Amino acid sequence: MNKVRMYTSAVCPYCIRAKALLQKRGVAAIEEIRIDLDPAQRHHMMEATGRRTVPQIFIGDTHVGGCDDLYALDARGGLMPLLRDAA
């Protein structure tokens, strides 16, 4: 299964929702990068994604986007193949 990396903050309901969907789809480990604890990580996230909000989700090297993007990808049937692709 591809590695999942997610930029998050402690009080983000969308982060919780995104993690729940990923866990439901079999993701056992999510690398969380807490931007509320490390402002430099927020800057890095913004450079990598062009976005300011969390969560920002990466599956392997693919930037999926935020929570709504993740749910839309799942609804289109694209989440599981992306999770299974070789990293």
CYANA upper distance limits for C-alpha pairs under 8 A (distance plus 0.5 A):
  1 MET  CA     27 VAL  CA      8.26
  1 MET  CA     83 LEU  CA      6.04
  1 MET  CA     84 ARG  CA      5.31
  1 MET  CA     85 ASP  CA      7.35
  1 MET  CA     86 ALA  CA      7.56
  1 MET  CA     87 ALA  CA      8.25
  2 ASN  CA     59 ILE  CA      6.69
  2 ASN  CA     60 GLY  CA      5.78
  2 ASN  CA     82 LEU  CA      7.96
  2 ASN  CA     83 LEU  CA      5.58
  2 ASN  CA     84 ARG  CA      6.48
  2 ASN  CA     85 ASP  CA      6.73
  2 ASN  CA     86 ALA  CA      6.65
  2 ASN  CA     87 ALA  CA      5.69
  3 LYS  CA     29 ALA  CA      8.45
  3 LYS  CA     30 ILE  CA      7.93
  3 LYS  CA     31 GLU  CA      8.45
  3 LYS  CA     59 ILE  CA      6.35
  3 LYS  CA     60 GLY  CA      5.62
  3 LYS  CA     83 LEU  CA      8.33
  3 LYS  CA     87 ALA  CA      7.41
  4 VAL  CA     27 VAL  CA      8.35
  4 VAL  CA     29 ALA  CA      7.83
  4 VAL  CA     30 ILE  CA      5.71
  4 VAL  CA     31 GLU  CA      6.68
  4 VAL  CA     57 ILE  CA      7.76
  4 VAL  CA     58 PHE  CA      6.25
  4 VAL  CA     59 ILE  CA      5.10
  4 VAL  CA     60 GLY  CA      6.72
  5 ARG  CA     30 ILE  CA      6.27
  5 ARG  CA     31 GLU  CA      5.09
  5 ARG  CA     32 GLU  CA      6.52
  5 ARG  CA     33 ILE  CA      7.98
  5 ARG  CA     57 ILE  CA      6.44
  5 ARG  CA     58 PHE  CA      5.58
  5 ARG  CA     59 ILE  CA      6.96
  5 ARG  CA     60 GLY  CA      8.29
  6 MET  CA     30 ILE  CA      7.42
  6 MET  CA     31 GLU  CA      6.63
  6 MET  CA     32 GLU  CA      5.51
  6 MET  CA     33 ILE  CA      6.59
  6 MET  CA     55 PRO  CA      6.79
  6 MET  CA     56 GLN  CA      6.07
  6 MET  CA     57 ILE  CA      4.97
  6 MET  CA     58 PHE  CA      6.67
  7 TYR  CA     32 GLU  CA      6.36
  7 TYR  CA     33 ILE  CA      5.15
  7 TYR  CA     34 ARG  CA      6.46
  7 TYR  CA     35 ILE  CA      7.04
  7 TYR  CA     45 MET  CA      7.65
  7 TYR  CA     54 VAL  CA      6.65
  7 TYR  CA     55 PRO  CA      5.82
  7 TYR  CA     56 GLN  CA      5.63
  7 TYR  CA     57 ILE  CA      7.06
  8 THR  CA     12 CYS  CA      7.68
  8 THR  CA     15 CYS  CA      6.57
  8 THR  CA     32 GLU  CA      6.94
  8 THR  CA     33 ILE  CA      6.46
  8 THR  CA     34 ARG  CA      5.46
  8 THR  CA     35 ILE  CA      6.61
  8 THR  CA     36 ASP  CA      8.20
  8 THR  CA     54 VAL  CA      5.88
  8 THR  CA     55 PRO  CA      5.52
  8 THR  CA     56 GLN  CA      7.71
  9 SER  CA     15 CYS  CA      7.98
  9 SER  CA     34 ARG  CA      5.72
  9 SER  CA     35 ILE  CA      6.34
  9 SER  CA     36 ASP  CA      5.79
  9 SER  CA     37 LEU  CA      8.39
  9 SER  CA     54 VAL  CA      7.48
  9 SER  CA     55 PRO  CA      8.24
 10 ALA  CA     34 ARG  CA      7.94
 10 ALA  CA     36 ASP  CA      7.62
 12 CYS  CA     16 ILE  CA      7.17
 12 CYS  CA     54 VAL  CA      7.89
 12 CYS  CA     55 PRO  CA      8.36
 13 PRO  CA     17 ARG  CA      6.72
 14 TYR  CA     18 ALA  CA      6.54
 14 TYR  CA     54 VAL  CA      8.04
 14 TYR  CA     55 PRO  CA      7.17
 14 TYR  CA     67 CYS  CA      6.34
 15 CYS  CA     19 LYS  CA      6.63
 15 CYS  CA     54 VAL  CA      7.32
 15 CYS  CA     55 PRO  CA      5.70
 15 CYS  CA     67 CYS  CA      7.44
 16 ILE  CA     20 ALA  CA      6.66
 17 ARG  CA     21 LEU  CA      6.94
 17 ARG  CA     67 CYS  CA      7.69
 18 ALA  CA     22 LEU  CA      6.81
 18 ALA  CA     55 PRO  CA      8.22
 18 ALA  CA     67 CYS  CA      5.78
 18 ALA  CA     70 LEU  CA      7.59
 18 ALA  CA     71 TYR  CA      8.33
 19 LYS  CA     23 GLN  CA      6.58
 19 LYS  CA     30 ILE  CA      8.33
 20 ALA  CA     24 LYS  CA      6.58
 21 LEU  CA     25 ARG  CA      6.76
 21 LEU  CA     71 TYR  CA      8.36
 22 LEU  CA     26 GLY  CA      7.02
 22 LEU  CA     27 VAL  CA      5.95
 23 GLN  CA     27 VAL  CA      5.24
 23 GLN  CA     28 ALA  CA      6.77
 25 ARG  CA     80 MET  CA      7.73
 33 ILE  CA     41 GLN  CA      7.77
 34 ARG  CA     38 ASP  CA      7.06
 34 ARG  CA     41 GLN  CA      7.98
 35 ILE  CA     39 PRO  CA      6.21
 35 ILE  CA     40 ALA  CA      8.08
 35 ILE  CA     41 GLN  CA      5.86
 35 ILE  CA     42 ARG  CA      5.47
 36 ASP  CA     42 ARG  CA      8.30
 38 ASP  CA     42 ARG  CA      7.60
 39 PRO  CA     43 HIS  CA      7.14
 40 ALA  CA     44 HIS  CA      6.80
 41 GLN  CA     45 MET  CA      6.52
 42 ARG  CA     46 MET  CA      6.67
 42 ARG  CA     52 ARG  CA      8.19
 43 HIS  CA     47 GLU  CA      6.76
 44 HIS  CA     48 ALA  CA      6.65
 45 MET  CA     49 THR  CA      6.46
 45 MET  CA     50 GLY  CA      8.16
 45 MET  CA     51 ARG  CA      7.95
 45 MET  CA     52 ARG  CA      8.16
 45 MET  CA     56 GLN  CA      8.19
 46 MET  CA     50 GLY  CA      5.37
 46 MET  CA     51 ARG  CA      5.69
 46 MET  CA     52 ARG  CA      6.22
 47 GLU  CA     51 ARG  CA      8.49
 49 THR  CA     56 GLN  CA      8.20
 49 THR  CA     63 HIS  CA      7.85
 49 THR  CA     65 GLY  CA      8.38
 53 THR  CA     66 GLY  CA      8.36
 54 VAL  CA     66 GLY  CA      7.11
 55 PRO  CA     65 GLY  CA      8.19
 55 PRO  CA     66 GLY  CA      5.69
 55 PRO  CA     67 CYS  CA      6.86
 56 GLN  CA     63 HIS  CA      8.13
 56 GLN  CA     64 VAL  CA      7.95
 56 GLN  CA     65 GLY  CA      5.72
 56 GLN  CA     66 GLY  CA      5.36
 56 GLN  CA     67 CYS  CA      8.15
 57 ILE  CA     63 HIS  CA      6.55
 57 ILE  CA     64 VAL  CA      5.98
 57 ILE  CA     65 GLY  CA      5.95
 57 ILE  CA     66 GLY  CA      6.58
 57 ILE  CA     67 CYS  CA      8.40
 57 ILE  CA     70 LEU  CA      8.37
 58 PHE  CA     62 THR  CA      5.91
 58 PHE  CA     63 HIS  CA      4.94
 58 PHE  CA     64 VAL  CA      6.09
 58 PHE  CA     65 GLY  CA      7.87
 59 ILE  CA     63 HIS  CA      7.07
 59 ILE  CA     64 VAL  CA      7.34
 59 ILE  CA     82 LEU  CA      7.57
 59 ILE  CA     83 LEU  CA      7.13
 60 GLY  CA     83 LEU  CA      8.44
 60 GLY  CA     87 ALA  CA      5.72
 61 ASP  CA     87 ALA  CA      7.86
 64 VAL  CA     69 ASP  CA      7.00
 64 VAL  CA     70 LEU  CA      6.79
 65 GLY  CA     69 ASP  CA      5.96
 65 GLY  CA     70 LEU  CA      7.22
 66 GLY  CA     70 LEU  CA      6.70
 67 CYS  CA     71 TYR  CA      6.80
 68 ASP  CA     72 ALA  CA      6.61
 69 ASP  CA     73 LEU  CA      6.58
 70 LEU  CA     74 ASP  CA      6.74
 70 LEU  CA     79 LEU  CA      8.02
 71 TYR  CA     75 ALA  CA      6.64
 72 ALA  CA     76 ARG  CA      6.76
 73 LEU  CA     77 GLY  CA      6.90
 73 LEU  CA     78 GLY  CA      5.70
 73 LEU  CA     79 LEU  CA      6.02
 74 ASP  CA     78 GLY  CA      6.09
 74 ASP  CA     79 LEU  CA      5.21
 74 ASP  CA     80 MET  CA      7.84
 77 GLY  CA     81 PRO  CA      8.30
 78 GLY  CA     82 LEU  CA      6.81
 79 LEU  CA     83 LEU  CA      6.66
 80 MET  CA     84 ARG  CA      6.68
 81 PRO  CA     85 ASP  CA      6.63
